[in-house]
Amino acid sequence: MATLPSDFKWGFATAAYQIEGAIDKDGRAPSIWDTFAAIPGKIADGSSGVTACDSYNRTAEDVKLLKSLGAQAYRFSLSWSRIIPKGGREDSINQAGLDHYRKFVDDLLEAGITPFITLLHWDVPDELDRRYGGLLNRTEFPLDFERYARVVFEGIPRCKNWITFNEPWCSSILGYNNGSFAPGHTSDRTKSPVGDSAREPWIAGHNLLVAHGRAVKAYRDDFKATNGGEIGIVLNGDATYPWDPMDPKDVEAANRKIEFAISWFADPIYFGKYPDSMRAQLGDRLPTFTEEEKALVEGSNDFYGMNHYTANYVRHLDGVPPEDDFLGNLELSFINKRGDCIGPETQSTWLRPCAVGFRDLLVWLSRRYGFPKIYVTENGTSIKGENDMPREQILQDDFRLQYYDDYVKAMAQASTYDSVNVRGYFAWSLLDNFEWAEGYETRFGCTFVDYENGQTRYPKKSAHHLAPLFKSLVKKE
């Protein structure tokens, strides 16, 4: 029978801008997402994170909820602009913001829940974007991020599990290629007056890697010996299958898709260089690491943080790719050459459940990167039409329950039969929340949040399924 290691931890994940609200309380300053959400047409329902789940004011309630669901761990992110409102290394620290998170960590530990803190989940202080272009500045951004990280490591010493960045692919591609995420840069002048989709994403990605390396070095040099603990990055990526498994070019393209999505960041961390497939297509648009940068980035993961939701069939394209291509000269489909569908529809156009893909990607990553310790830092699904259902129906989320059941069991198979060193799992998400450009129209929560009636929380059926599911799979000591 497939099992999970005896020290395996499971819990839920969230992000600051998606749940906190209280955008100007206790000295918080705007992030790029506050600014982006205020631009008409950028968020599907015209909403923002101004109130969200009101979690900043309800930490006690959220801790109680986590405990009631049996969660052993909780992954959440900090709002940089709550802690250093203007963001920069010469800018003042907002003690109220830091104290808020320190108390929250104390409360989690008191409840027997292990905190996993993400330093930055996309919400860069707006001042840094205005001051020097935010992620596009190769010198300033990594230095400012390092100082922020140091302030937090020092201020919250009881946390032992640190993540530098969440999904740098999204910050880079969605923020600087198609402009669908903050700060909204794109070459498409109907969408943005600024941006260069062919160049800026690769610069942003590079600077995120260097900033990650700086924060990791700071932690290892000055905090790890005293505090213990570990630090890594979280990377997102989908499983892939060739559209035509008999076509060697499709087989190659399926591999290349993962390299462009995941190995773009993981290869520099594990091997000190970008994938050859990316260098071949992008040439000098992909930055080159200086020796100092390479020394910071290579070897900078104590664990691999894996965000994963779905799978795609991949078909190669012939000819020269357009300059703004970020996939790797290929196209994605949910239907293969034979007409097989990869999985059922959800509310998210990009997401179809395919649990076997999860196992396959766990194996792919493990083989490529030397079987590192893996934490699955996000996994979950939306449900087609969920937001339009009455509350009673929303709470019976059998589709989501089945998704978790299938995916968690696939992970246990990877652990037992494929020697994958997976040690933790975080369901996305604890709460329905602000789903970025989709606003509040899409729900990913295991807990229903009633936005019309004071953000009241109602756990769904899936929320209660996870504790017994993990109990059945985790080996007894």
Summary of the structure (lengths in Angstrom):
residues: 477
radius of gyration: 21.0
end to end distance: 16.7
largest distance: 60.1
contacts: 1699
relative contact order: 0.14
helix: 43%
strand: 16%
